[in-house]
Amino acid sequence: MQDVVAIDVTPLSAACGAEVRGIDLTKPLSAATVQAIKEAWERHLVLVFRGQTLSQDDQLRFASYFGELGDRKKAPEHLRSRAEGSRQDNQKILLVSNIKVDGEAIGAFGEGEFWFHVDGGYTPRPYRYTFLYALELPSTGGNTMFANMYKAYEAVPAALKDKLRGRKALHIHEYNRARQADSSGDISGIPHHFHPVFITHPDTGRKTLFVDRLMTTRIEGLPAEESSAILDQLYEIGERREFIFEHVWRLGDFVMWDNRCTTHARTDFPKDERRLLRRCTVEGEPLYE
């Protein structure tokens, strides 16, 4: 067991993100090391471990240090082809990949650009944490952008904070990557949930903006036109470049982030090049203002 406490943490941007060096994630970690990682995580929101060689069991063991492992969400039948892959055989694992075998996708969410979103944000208990490991990468693109939503909350004008205090917004998932869901009709057959526009992070006690361009579609109790205008303003605040850390992947990268105070997106990449990352999560809890 590694008995490391003073871990080597190097910030990667002014927005968020830090690289952690000197830890082999294939080995069991001491409680003191896990605590040191958690403290770094609370400071930087996104942690990067380079040059790891992780089995699926290694990844799940490490993630389990931080809470109950999350199950992969099942899409409704009419949307399932967008989210299920032929080689996803563990409920704790999601393969994020564009690879096809005999014409069938092995994973999910494989191609192209992916708008800013929160993993599981459309459920009553969005994932607390996400862990992603790079197995195959294209020659360029497919970068993951992380937005610091603490900073976004701080940038919301005071008058707008007052107007939105106590309000909730609808998060809905049609398993799109770069097109917002349509919430104007019957959504009973589509996964959805209302969360506060502003939440208090359960661990840090800090306020964060909890909306995203992909899945947040309307603010409860406001006329449609006003809701859309306000959400557009909030999306723009949350996606300001100065609030974003863009991670350029290398093989063997293991990246972990806190879904309650970040949103993330993916840049486009060549459609004829393979990309495969392995994701697991930690279950979350209801969110409150």
C-alpha positions in Angstrom: 0.0 0.0 0.0 1.3 3.4 -1.0 1.6 5.6 2.1 1.9 9.0 0.4 0.5 12.1 2.0 2.3 15.1 0.5 1.2 14.5 -3.1 2.7 16.5 -6.0 -0.1 18.7 -7.4 0.5 21.2 -10.2 -2.3 23.5 -11.4 -3.0 23.3 -15.1 -5.1 26.5 -15.6 -6.4 29.5 -13.8 -9.9 28.2 -14.1 -9.6 24.7 -12.7 -7.6 21.5 -13.2 -4.4 20.1 -11.7 -2.0 17.3 -12.5 -1.2 14.8 -9.7 2.2 13.1 -10.0 3.9 10.3 -8.1 0.9 8.0 -7.5 0.4 4.6 -9.2 -3.3 4.0 -9.3 -2.9 0.3 -9.8 -1.8 0.0 -6.2 -4.1 0.3 -3.1 -3.9 3.7 -1.5 -3.7 4.6 2.2 -6.5 6.6 3.8 -4.1 9.5 4.2 -3.3 9.5 0.5 -7.0 9.3 -0.4 -7.7 12.3 1.9 -4.9 14.3 0.3 -6.3 13.6 -3.2 -9.8 14.7 -1.9 -8.4 18.0 -0.6 -6.6 18.6 -3.9 -9.8 17.8 -5.7 -11.9 20.3 -3.7 -9.3 23.0 -4.6 -9.0 22.2 -8.3 -12.3 20.5 -9.2 -10.6 18.4 -11.9 -7.5 16.1 -11.4 -5.3 14.6 -14.1 -3.1 11.5 -13.6 -0.8 10.9 -16.5 0.8 7.7 -17.7 -1.4 5.2 -15.9 -1.9 1.6 -17.0 -5.3 0.7 -15.5 -7.4 -2.4 -15.7 -11.1 -2.0 -15.3 -10.8 -3.4 -11.8 -8.1 -0.9 -11.0 -10.3 2.0 -12.1 -13.3 0.8 -10.1 -11.3 0.2 -7.0 -9.8 3.7 -7.1 -13.2 5.3 -7.7 -14.7 3.4 -4.8 -12.5 5.3 -2.4 -14.7 8.3 -3.0 -18.2 6.8 -2.6 -20.7 4.2 -3.9 -20.0 3.3 -7.5 -22.7 4.6 -9.9 -24.7 2.4 -12.3 -24.8 3.2 -16.0 -28.1 4.9 -16.7 -30.4 3.0 -19.1 -32.1 5.1 -21.8 -35.7 4.6 -22.6 -36.3 2.0 -25.3 -36.8 4.6 -28.1 -33.5 6.3 -27.3 -31.5 3.2 -26.4 -29.6 2.9 -29.6 -27.8 6.2 -28.8 -26.6 5.0 -25.4 -26.0 1.3 -25.5 -23.0 -0.5 -26.9 -22.3 -4.1 -27.7 -19.4 -4.3 -25.3 -20.8 -2.6 -22.3 -21.2 -5.6 -20.0 -20.6 -4.0 -16.6 -23.3 -1.8 -15.1 -20.6 0.3 -13.4 -18.7 1.0 -16.7 -19.6 3.2 -19.7 -17.4 2.9 -22.8 -17.2 6.3 -24.6 -16.3 5.4 -28.1 -16.9 5.8 -31.8 -15.5 2.3 -32.6 -17.8 -0.1 -34.4 -17.4 -3.9 -34.8 -19.4 -5.5 -37.6 -21.3 -2.2 -37.9 -22.4 -2.1 -34.3 -21.2 0.5 -31.8 -19.2 -1.0 -28.9 -20.0 2.0 -26.6 -21.9 5.3 -26.5 -21.6 9.0 -27.3 -18.8 8.2 -29.7 -18.6 10.8 -32.5 -18.1 14.5 -32.8 -18.7 17.6 -30.7 -20.4 17.2 -27.3 -22.0 20.3 -25.7 -21.4 21.3 -22.1 -23.4 19.1 -19.7 -23.4 17.4 -16.3 -23.2 13.6 -16.1 -26.6 12.4 -14.8 -27.9 16.0 -14.4 -31.3 14.9 -15.7 -31.8 12.5 -12.7 -32.9 13.2 -9.1 -29.3 12.3 -7.9 -26.8 13.5 -10.5 -23.4 11.6 -10.3 -21.2 13.1 -7.6 -18.0 12.3 -9.5 -16.9 11.0 -12.9 -13.6 9.1 -13.7 -12.5 8.8 -17.3 -9.5 6.8 -18.6 -8.0 7.1 -22.1 -7.4 3.8 -24.0 -7.4 4.9 -27.7 -7.2 8.4 -29.0 -7.4 10.2 -32.4 -4.5 12.1 -33.7 -6.1 15.4 -32.9 -9.3 16.8 -31.2 -11.6 15.1 -28.8 -10.4 17.4 -26.0 -12.5 17.7 -22.9 -13.3 21.2 -21.7 -14.2 21.7 -18.0 -16.0 24.8 -16.8 -15.7 26.1 -13.2 -19.3 26.7 -12.1 -18.2 28.3 -8.8 -16.7 31.1 -10.9 -19.8 31.1 -13.1 -22.0 31.6 -10.1 -19.9 34.5 -8.9 -20.2 36.2 -12.3 -24.0 36.1 -12.4 -25.2 39.7 -11.9 -26.6 40.4 -8.4 -30.0 41.4 -9.8 -30.3 38.1 -11.7 -29.2 36.1 -8.7 -32.0 37.8 -6.7 -34.6 37.0 -9.5 -33.6 33.4 -9.7 -33.2 32.7 -6.0 -35.4 29.7 -5.1 -36.2 28.8 -8.7 -35.6 25.5 -10.4 -34.7 24.6 -14.0 -35.7 21.5 -16.1 -32.9 19.2 -17.1 -33.9 16.7 -19.8 -31.8 14.1 -21.8 -32.7 12.9 -25.3 -29.2 11.3 -25.5 -28.1 14.0 -28.0 -24.5 15.3 -28.1 -24.9 18.7 -29.7 -28.6 19.4 -29.8 -30.7 20.5 -26.9 -33.7 18.4 -26.0 -37.2 19.6 -26.9 -39.2 20.1 -23.7 -42.2 21.9 -25.3 -44.4 18.7 -25.6 -45.0 15.6 -23.6 -41.7 14.7 -21.8 -43.1 11.9 -19.7 -41.2 9.3 -21.7 -37.9 11.2 -21.6 -35.5 11.3 -18.5 -35.9 14.6 -16.8 -35.7 16.3 -13.4 -35.9 19.8 -11.9 -32.9 21.1 -10.0 -32.2 24.5 -8.4 -30.6 27.0 -10.7 -28.1 27.6 -8.0 -27.0 24.8 -5.7 -24.9 24.7 -2.5 -22.1 22.1 -2.9 -22.8 19.5 -0.3 -19.1 19.2 0.7 -17.7 22.6 0.4 -20.8 24.7 1.2 -20.0 27.0 -1.8 -22.7 28.2 -4.2 -22.4 27.0 -7.8 -24.4 27.6 -11.0 -26.2 24.4 -12.0 -27.3 24.8 -15.6 -25.8 23.6 -18.9 -26.5 24.2 -22.6 -27.2 20.5 -23.5 -29.7 19.5 -20.9 -31.2 22.6 -19.2 -34.2 23.7 -21.2 -36.4 26.0 -19.1 -36.8 27.7 -15.8 -39.8 26.8 -13.8 -42.4 29.5 -13.3 -41.2 31.9 -15.9 -42.7 32.7 -19.3 -41.1 30.7 -22.1 -39.5 33.7 -23.8 -38.1 35.1 -20.6 -36.8 31.7 -19.5 -35.0 31.2 -22.8 -33.4 34.6 -22.6 -32.1 34.1 -19.1 -30.8 30.6 -19.8 -28.9 31.9 -22.8 -27.3 34.5 -20.5 -26.4 31.8 -18.0 -25.0 29.4 -20.7 -22.8 32.2 -21.9 -21.6 33.0 -18.4 -20.9 29.3 -17.7 -18.9 28.9 -20.9 -16.7 32.0 -20.6 -13.2 31.0 -21.8 -11.6 32.3 -18.6 -13.6 29.8 -16.6 -12.6 26.8 -18.7 -9.7 24.3 -18.5 -9.3 22.4 -21.8 -7.7 19.0 -21.3 -5.7 17.6 -24.3 -5.7 13.8 -23.8 -2.7 11.5 -23.9 -2.8 7.8 -23.8 -2.9 6.6 -20.2 -4.5 9.8 -18.9 -6.9 9.3 -16.0 -9.1 12.3 -15.3 -11.6 12.8 -12.4 -14.0 15.6 -11.9 -16.7 16.8 -9.6 -20.1 17.1 -11.4 -21.6 19.4 -8.8 -19.3 22.3 -9.5 -18.2 21.7 -13.1 -19.8 21.2 -16.5 -17.8 19.5 -19.4 -17.8 19.4 -23.1 -15.9 17.7 -25.9 -14.3 19.2 -29.1 -14.8 17.5 -32.5 -12.3 15.0 -33.9 -11.8 13.1 -37.1 -14.7 10.7 -37.7 -12.4 8.0 -39.3 -10.1 7.8 -36.3 -10.7 5.6 -33.2 -11.4 7.0 -29.8 -12.1 4.9 -26.7 -12.3 6.0 -23.1 -13.6 4.1 -20.1 -15.9 5.9 -17.6 -17.1 5.1 -14.2 -18.9 7.3 -11.6 -19.8 7.7 -8.0 -23.5 8.0 -7.0 -24.7 11.5 -6.0 -27.4 12.9 -3.8 -30.3 15.3 -4.1 -29.2 18.9 -4.7 -30.4 21.9 -2.8 -30.1 25.6 -3.0 
